[in-house]
């Protein structure tokens, strides 16, 4: 009998493997951070032993969900700038406090946001960290992930903040070279970290020079990572690109080398059919952010058209300043509902496809399909236990439909990332949540005061 680090027994496994198999009364053997065996419970217990055993009798295990686009620092700005279009929202909710955000603020926001996601079944976050009014703010996000055991990709952002409101006179306005230097520093720092990777995230088409975008494309190849950019979010993208560069946003990204198989395009709400074909030509991935798009009044991403073209589409919460939470279960439900209404077709984006987009397609969207996104031998042990025996989810007819249309956070019982139990029975080990919530309330109020944010 072989000793392992964690056993799961008596579970119903929603594998999301290539055949989308569902196994009843099965077990998982985990050694280190990896799944080493999946068999019926009897065979697992005959062949493996562990000091830690999770008994999931009568419950379902899903692969951990992948949030393909987020801004964890925005947890500090929930509720600010509502009922405003993108440009006005950016000015009031993001640009005003930009230079006043401290490392402690970022740490608290990232901790709260990551905990909320763990509680809603997320095991991997792509955090688009673009607020850099002082050094090393990205490190605060990564420190949270190390403390919690979260899997994350720190998409190190760049924002042209020259025109943002200043306060103390000690603000740091980053140059493009500062940005590239910090990407290299972060990549070196976390190169051997099993759970943390670094990507490039120039904010949007108007924040960087043509040469800067070319350097982003080149550096992504050099570091074997990817670029992710807010793309065709509103009409302003193409208007700016046409005026500045004499071509559309997508054509400009093609010219600069950004358009490639290592590009995760975020939003794409204004995309047309010809541009969809061009994304497919370059094997671009897309992040669909339904809730934030709705809240700011965007046109929706035509997901059906992208899927029919064969593009990979992942799901995302976006930041809490434009959502206003980090609950991936809300994303699961609202994402298909908006598409059904948009296409006036209830068959669009069925529940199984939604779960695929949140798991195996999400893994593909961030170039980790071989590591995460499904329950298979050899993959990382990232999953959550779904308990449907709650008022909102009984009786259960189909576990996949139940997760998409009925679930809330009280159904997510336990979350495991890389073989580590990061939440068990709704509790985060080693974290005093009430104390944490009190701390961020005080920190946020001080930040709003420093930044002259008023109702």
C-alpha positions as CSV (number, residue, x, y, z in Angstrom):
1,X,0.0,0.0,0.0
2,X,1.5,3.3,-1.1
3,X,1.4,6.4,1.2
4,X,0.1,9.6,-0.4
5,X,-0.5,13.1,0.8
6,X,-4.2,13.3,0.3
7,X,-7.0,10.9,-0.5
8,X,-10.5,11.8,-1.7
9,X,-13.1,9.0,-1.5
10,X,-16.8,8.2,-2.2
11,X,-17.0,11.1,-4.6
12,X,-18.9,11.7,-7.8
13,X,-16.3,13.1,-10.2
14,X,-17.1,15.6,-12.9
15,X,-13.8,15.1,-14.7
16,X,-14.0,17.5,-17.7
17,X,-11.6,15.1,-19.4
18,X,-11.5,14.7,-23.1
19,X,-14.6,12.4,-23.0
20,X,-16.3,14.6,-20.3
21,X,-16.7,11.5,-18.2
22,X,-18.6,11.4,-14.9
23,X,-17.5,8.8,-12.3
24,X,-19.7,7.7,-9.4
25,X,-18.3,6.6,-6.1
26,X,-14.7,7.3,-7.1
27,X,-11.6,8.3,-5.3
28,X,-8.5,10.4,-6.1
29,X,-5.0,9.8,-4.8
30,X,-2.8,12.9,-4.6
31,X,1.0,12.9,-4.1
32,X,2.5,16.4,-3.7
33,X,0.6,18.7,-5.9
34,X,-0.4,16.1,-8.5
35,X,-3.2,13.6,-9.1
36,X,-1.5,10.2,-9.3
37,X,-4.6,7.9,-9.6
38,X,-8.3,8.0,-10.1
39,X,-10.2,4.8,-9.5
40,X,-13.4,3.6,-7.8
41,X,-13.2,4.1,-4.0
42,X,-12.7,0.5,-3.2
43,X,-9.6,0.3,-5.4
44,X,-8.2,3.6,-4.1
45,X,-8.5,2.4,-0.4
46,X,-6.9,-0.9,-1.3
47,X,-3.9,0.7,-2.9
48,X,-3.3,4.0,-1.0
49,X,-3.2,5.3,2.5
50,X,-3.0,8.9,3.8
51,X,-3.2,10.7,7.1
52,X,-5.6,13.1,5.4
53,X,-8.8,11.8,3.8
54,X,-11.7,13.8,2.4
55,X,-14.9,11.8,2.4
56,X,-17.1,13.3,-0.3
57,X,-19.9,10.8,0.0
58,X,-23.0,11.9,-1.9
59,X,-21.2,15.0,-3.2
60,X,-19.6,16.1,-6.5
61,X,-16.1,17.1,-7.3
62,X,-15.4,19.6,-10.1
63,X,-12.1,20.8,-11.4
64,X,-11.1,24.2,-10.0
65,X,-12.4,27.1,-12.0
66,X,-10.0,29.5,-13.8
67,X,-10.8,33.2,-13.6
68,X,-9.2,34.6,-16.8
69,X,-9.3,38.3,-15.9
70,X,-9.3,40.2,-12.7
71,X,-8.1,43.3,-10.9
72,X,-7.8,42.3,-7.3
73,X,-6.8,45.8,-6.1
74,X,-10.3,47.0,-7.1
75,X,-11.8,45.2,-4.1
76,X,-11.0,48.6,-2.5
77,X,-13.5,50.3,-4.7
78,X,-16.6,48.3,-4.6
79,X,-19.6,50.5,-5.1
80,X,-17.7,53.5,-6.4
81,X,-18.4,55.1,-9.7
82,X,-21.6,53.2,-10.4
83,X,-24.0,54.2,-13.2
84,X,-21.1,55.7,-15.2
85,X,-19.7,54.9,-18.6
86,X,-16.1,53.5,-18.9
87,X,-14.1,56.7,-19.3
88,X,-16.0,58.5,-16.5
89,X,-15.8,55.4,-14.3
90,X,-12.1,55.1,-14.8
91,X,-11.6,58.8,-13.8
92,X,-13.7,58.6,-10.7
93,X,-13.0,55.1,-9.4
94,X,-9.5,54.3,-10.6
95,X,-7.5,57.4,-11.5
96,X,-8.3,59.5,-8.5
97,X,-6.9,57.0,-5.9
98,X,-4.2,55.5,-8.2
99,X,-1.2,57.1,-6.5
100,X,-2.6,56.7,-3.0
101,X,-2.8,52.9,-3.0
102,X,-0.3,51.3,-0.6
103,X,1.3,47.9,-0.4
104,X,-0.9,47.1,2.6
105,X,-4.0,48.2,0.7
106,X,-3.1,45.9,-2.2
107,X,-2.4,43.0,0.2
108,X,-5.8,43.3,2.0
109,X,-7.7,43.7,-1.3
110,X,-6.0,40.7,-2.9
111,X,-6.6,38.6,0.2
112,X,-10.3,39.4,0.4
113,X,-10.7,38.9,-3.4
114,X,-8.8,35.7,-3.4
115,X,-10.8,34.3,-0.4
116,X,-14.1,35.2,-2.1
117,X,-12.9,33.3,-5.2
118,X,-11.8,30.3,-3.3
119,X,-15.2,30.2,-1.7
120,X,-16.8,30.2,-5.2
121,X,-14.7,27.4,-6.6
122,X,-11.8,29.3,-8.2
123,X,-8.4,27.8,-8.0
124,X,-6.5,30.0,-10.6
125,X,-6.6,33.7,-11.0
126,X,-5.2,35.9,-13.8
127,X,-4.7,39.2,-12.0
128,X,-4.3,42.2,-14.2
129,X,-2.4,44.4,-11.8
130,X,-2.0,47.8,-13.3
131,X,-2.1,50.2,-10.3
132,X,1.6,51.2,-9.8
133,X,1.9,54.6,-8.1
134,X,4.7,53.1,-6.0
135,X,7.1,50.2,-6.3
136,X,6.5,46.5,-5.7
137,X,2.7,46.6,-5.5
138,X,2.5,43.5,-7.7
139,X,4.6,41.6,-5.1
140,X,1.8,42.2,-2.6
141,X,-0.6,40.3,-4.8
142,X,1.8,37.4,-5.2
143,X,2.5,37.4,-1.4
144,X,-1.2,36.8,-0.8
145,X,-1.2,33.9,-3.2
146,X,1.8,32.4,-1.5
147,X,0.1,32.8,1.9
148,X,-3.2,31.2,0.8
149,X,-1.8,28.6,-1.6
150,X,-3.6,30.1,-4.5
151,X,-2.6,29.5,-8.1
152,X,-2.2,32.7,-10.0
153,X,-0.8,34.5,-13.0
154,X,0.3,38.0,-12.2
155,X,-0.3,39.9,-15.4
156,X,1.9,42.9,-14.7
157,X,0.1,45.9,-16.1
158,X,1.3,49.2,-17.5
159,X,-0.8,52.4,-17.3
160,X,0.2,55.8,-18.7
161,X,-0.6,57.7,-15.5
162,X,1.0,61.1,-16.4
163,X,-2.3,62.8,-16.3
164,X,-3.8,61.2,-13.2
165,X,-4.4,63.4,-10.1
166,X,-1.2,63.8,-8.0
167,X,-1.2,64.3,-4.2
168,X,2.1,64.2,-2.3
169,X,4.6,65.1,-4.9
170,X,6.4,61.7,-4.3
171,X,4.3,59.7,-6.8
172,X,6.1,57.5,-9.2
173,X,5.0,57.8,-12.9
174,X,6.3,54.7,-14.6
175,X,7.9,54.8,-18.0
176,X,7.6,52.0,-20.5
177,X,11.1,50.9,-19.6
178,X,10.3,50.8,-15.9
179,X,7.5,48.5,-16.8
180,X,9.7,46.1,-18.8
181,X,12.3,46.1,-16.1
182,X,9.7,45.2,-13.5
183,X,8.3,42.4,-15.7
184,X,11.8,40.9,-15.9
185,X,12.3,41.3,-12.1
186,X,9.0,39.6,-11.3
187,X,9.7,36.8,-13.8
188,X,13.1,36.1,-12.2
189,X,11.7,36.3,-8.7
190,X,8.8,33.8,-9.3
191,X,10.5,31.6,-12.0
192,X,10.7,28.6,-9.8
193,X,7.4,29.1,-7.9
194,X,5.1,26.2,-8.6
195,X,1.9,28.3,-8.3
196,X,2.8,31.7,-9.6
197,X,3.6,32.8,-13.2
198,X,4.1,36.3,-14.7
199,X,2.5,37.7,-17.9
200,X,2.5,41.1,-19.6
201,X,-0.6,43.3,-19.5
202,X,-0.3,46.7,-21.3
203,X,-3.6,48.3,-20.2
204,X,-5.3,49.2,-23.4
205,X,-4.4,50.5,-26.9
206,X,-3.9,54.1,-25.8
207,X,-1.5,53.6,-22.9
208,X,1.6,52.5,-24.8
209,X,3.6,53.5,-27.9
210,X,3.9,51.4,-31.0
211,X,7.4,50.6,-30.1
212,X,6.2,49.6,-26.6
213,X,3.7,47.1,-28.0
214,X,6.4,45.6,-30.2
215,X,8.6,45.2,-27.2
216,X,5.7,43.5,-25.3
217,X,5.3,41.0,-28.1
218,X,9.1,40.3,-28.2
219,X,9.4,40.0,-24.4
220,X,6.5,37.6,-24.2
221,X,8.4,35.3,-26.6
222,X,11.6,35.7,-24.7
223,X,10.1,34.9,-21.3
224,X,7.8,32.2,-22.7
225,X,4.7,33.9,-21.4
226,X,1.7,35.8,-23.0
227,X,0.2,39.3,-23.4
228,X,-3.2,40.2,-22.2
229,X,-4.9,43.5,-23.1
230,X,-8.4,45.1,-22.7
231,X,-9.3,44.8,-26.4
232,X,-12.3,46.4,-28.3
233,X,-13.9,47.1,-24.9
234,X,-15.8,50.2,-26.2
235,X,-16.0,52.3,-29.4
236,X,-13.1,54.4,-28.1
237,X,-10.5,51.6,-28.9
238,X,-11.0,51.7,-32.6
239,X,-11.6,55.5,-32.7
240,X,-8.2,56.1,-31.0
241,X,-6.4,53.5,-33.1
242,X,-7.8,55.0,-36.4
243,X,-6.8,58.5,-35.3
244,X,-3.3,57.6,-33.9
245,X,-2.2,54.7,-36.1
246,X,-4.5,54.9,-39.2
247,X,-5.8,51.4,-38.7
248,X,-8.2,49.3,-36.6
249,X,-7.1,48.0,-33.1
250,X,-6.9,44.4,-34.4
251,X,-4.8,45.4,-37.4
252,X,-2.5,47.5,-35.2
253,X,-2.0,44.5,-32.9
254,X,-1.2,42.4,-35.9
255,X,1.3,44.9,-37.1
256,X,3.1,45.1,-33.8
257,X,3.2,41.3,-33.2
258,X,0.7,41.3,-30.3
259,X,-1.7,39.2,-32.4
260,X,-0.3,35.8,-31.9
261,X,-1.0,32.4,-30.3
262,X,0.3,33.9,-27.0
263,X,-2.4,36.6,-26.7
264,X,-5.4,36.6,-24.3
265,X,-7.8,39.4,-25.6
266,X,-10.1,40.7,-22.8
267,X,-13.7,41.8,-23.5
268,X,-13.8,42.1,-27.3
269,X,-17.3,43.5,-26.9
270,X,-17.0,45.6,-30.2
271,X,-15.6,42.8,-32.3
272,X,-17.0,42.1,-35.8
273,X,-17.0,38.9,-37.8
274,X,-14.0,39.7,-39.9
275,X,-12.0,40.5,-36.8
276,X,-13.2,37.2,-35.2
277,X,-11.7,35.4,-38.2
278,X,-8.4,37.2,-37.7
279,X,-8.3,36.2,-34.1
280,X,-8.8,32.6,-35.2
281,X,-6.0,32.9,-37.8
282,X,-3.6,33.8,-35.0
283,X,-5.1,31.3,-32.4
284,X,-5.8,34.2,-30.0
285,X,-7.7,33.4,-26.7
286,X,-10.5,35.5,-25.4
287,X,-11.7,36.3,-21.9
288,X,-15.5,36.9,-21.6
289,X,-16.4,39.3,-18.7
290,X,-20.2,39.3,-18.7
291,X,-21.0,41.0,-15.5
292,X,-18.7,44.0,-15.7
293,X,-19.7,44.5,-19.4
294,X,-23.3,44.6,-18.4
295,X,-22.7,47.0,-15.5
296,X,-20.8,49.5,-17.5
297,X,-23.3,49.2,-20.4
298,X,-21.1,47.6,-23.1
299,X,-22.3,45.7,-26.1
300,X,-21.9,42.0,-25.4
301,X,-19.2,39.7,-26.7
302,X,-20.8,37.5,-29.4
303,X,-19.7,34.3,-27.8
304,X,-21.6,32.0,-30.1
305,X,-19.9,33.5,-33.1
306,X,-16.4,33.0,-31.5
307,X,-17.2,29.4,-30.6
308,X,-18.5,28.6,-34.0
309,X,-15.2,29.9,-35.4
310,X,-13.3,27.6,-33.1
311,X,-11.9,30.2,-30.7
312,X,-11.1,29.4,-27.1
313,X,-13.2,31.5,-24.7
314,X,-12.7,31.6,-20.9
315,X,-14.8,33.3,-18.2
316,X,-13.9,36.0,-15.8
317,X,-15.2,38.1,-12.9
318,X,-13.2,41.3,-13.9
319,X,-12.4,43.6,-11.0
320,X,-14.7,44.3,-8.1
321,X,-14.9,48.0,-9.0
322,X,-16.9,47.0,-12.1
323,X,-18.6,43.8,-11.0
324,X,-19.0,44.4,-7.8
325,X,-17.8,41.2,-6.3
326,X,-15.4,38.3,-7.0
327,X,-18.0,35.5,-7.1
328,X,-17.4,33.1,-10.0
329,X,-20.7,31.3,-9.4
330,X,-22.5,34.5,-10.5
331,X,-20.4,34.6,-13.6
332,X,-21.4,31.0,-14.4
333,X,-25.1,31.9,-14.4
334,X,-25.1,35.4,-15.9
335,X,-22.6,34.6,-18.8
336,X,-24.9,32.2,-20.6
337,X,-28.1,34.1,-19.7
338,X,-26.8,37.3,-21.5
339,X,-25.9,35.2,-24.6
340,X,-29.4,33.6,-24.6
341,X,-31.0,37.0,-24.5
342,X,-28.6,38.5,-27.0
343,X,-29.2,35.7,-29.6
344,X,-32.8,35.2,-28.6
345,X,-32.0,31.5,-28.4
346,X,-32.3,29.5,-25.2
347,X,-30.0,26.7,-26.6
348,X,-27.0,29.1,-26.9
349,X,-24.1,28.2,-24.5
350,X,-25.6,25.2,-22.7
351,X,-24.6,24.4,-19.1
352,X,-21.9,21.9,-20.1
353,X,-20.2,24.5,-22.3
354,X,-20.3,27.0,-19.5
355,X,-18.5,24.6,-17.1
356,X,-16.0,23.9,-19.9
357,X,-15.4,27.6,-20.3
358,X,-14.8,27.9,-16.6
359,X,-12.5,24.9,-16.4
360,X,-10.7,23.2,-19.3
361,X,-11.3,26.0,-21.8
362,X,-10.2,28.5,-19.1
363,X,-7.0,26.5,-18.7
364,X,-6.5,26.6,-22.4
365,X,-7.1,30.3,-22.5
366,X,-4.1,30.9,-20.1
367,X,-1.9,28.2,-21.8
368,X,-2.1,25.7,-18.9
369,X,-4.4,23.0,-20.4
370,X,-1.8,20.3,-19.9
371,X,-1.6,21.2,-16.1
372,X,-5.0,22.2,-14.9
373,X,-8.7,22.4,-15.9
374,X,-9.7,18.7,-15.6
375,X,-9.5,15.8,-13.1
376,X,-6.9,13.5,-14.8
377,X,-3.9,11.6,-13.7
378,X,-0.8,13.7,-14.1
379,X,-2.6,17.0,-13.7
380,X,-2.4,19.3,-10.7
381,X,-4.8,18.5,-7.9
382,X,-7.0,21.6,-8.2
383,X,-10.7,21.0,-7.4
384,X,-13.7,21.8,-5.2
385,X,-16.3,19.7,-3.5
386,X,-19.9,20.7,-4.4
387,X,-22.5,19.8,-1.8
388,X,-26.0,20.1,-3.4
389,X,-27.9,19.2,-0.2
390,X,-28.9,22.8,0.4
391,X,-32.2,24.6,0.0
392,X,-31.1,26.3,-3.2
393,X,-29.9,23.1,-5.0
394,X,-32.3,20.3,-4.0
395,X,-33.7,18.3,-5.6
396,X,-30.8,17.7,-8.0
397,X,-31.5,16.5,-11.5
398,X,-28.2,17.3,-13.2
399,X,-25.0,18.4,-11.3
400,X,-23.7,20.5,-14.1
401,X,-27.0,22.3,-14.6
402,X,-27.2,22.7,-10.8
403,X,-23.8,24.3,-10.5
404,X,-24.5,26.8,-13.4
405,X,-28.0,27.9,-12.6
406,X,-28.7,27.2,-8.9
407,X,-25.4,27.2,-6.9
408,X,-24.1,29.8,-4.5
409,X,-21.1,30.0,-2.2
410,X,-22.8,27.9,0.5
411,X,-22.6,24.9,-1.9
412,X,-18.8,25.1,-2.2
413,X,-17.7,23.0,0.8
414,X,-14.0,22.4,0.3
415,X,-11.4,23.8,-2.2
416,X,-8.0,22.1,-2.9
417,X,-5.2,23.8,-4.9
418,X,-2.1,21.8,-5.8
419,X,-3.0,19.1,-3.3
420,X,-3.3,21.7,-0.5
421,X,-6.6,22.1,1.3
422,X,-7.1,25.9,1.1
423,X,-10.7,25.8,2.4
424,X,-12.4,23.0,4.3
425,X,-16.0,23.0,5.3
426,X,-16.2,26.7,4.4
427,X,-13.3,27.8,6.5
428,X,-9.9,29.1,5.3
429,X,-7.2,27.6,7.5
430,X,-5.1,30.2,9.4
431,X,-7.3,33.2,8.4
432,X,-9.4,35.2,10.8
433,X,-11.9,36.4,8.3
434,X,-13.8,38.8,10.6
435,X,-10.6,40.5,11.6
436,X,-9.6,40.8,7.9
437,X,-12.9,42.3,6.9
438,X,-12.6,44.9,9.7
439,X,-9.1,45.8,8.5
440,X,-10.0,46.4,4.9
441,X,-13.0,48.5,5.8
442,X,-10.7,50.9,7.8
443,X,-8.0,50.8,5.1
444,X,-10.5,51.5,2.3
445,X,-12.1,54.4,4.1
446,X,-8.7,56.0,4.7
447,X,-7.8,55.5,1.0
448,X,-11.0,57.1,-0.1
449,X,-10.4,60.1,2.2
450,X,-6.8,60.5,0.9
451,X,-8.1,60.4,-2.6
452,X,-11.0,62.8,-2.1
453,X,-13.5,60.2,-3.1
454,X,-16.9,61.4,-1.9
455,X,-20.5,60.3,-2.4
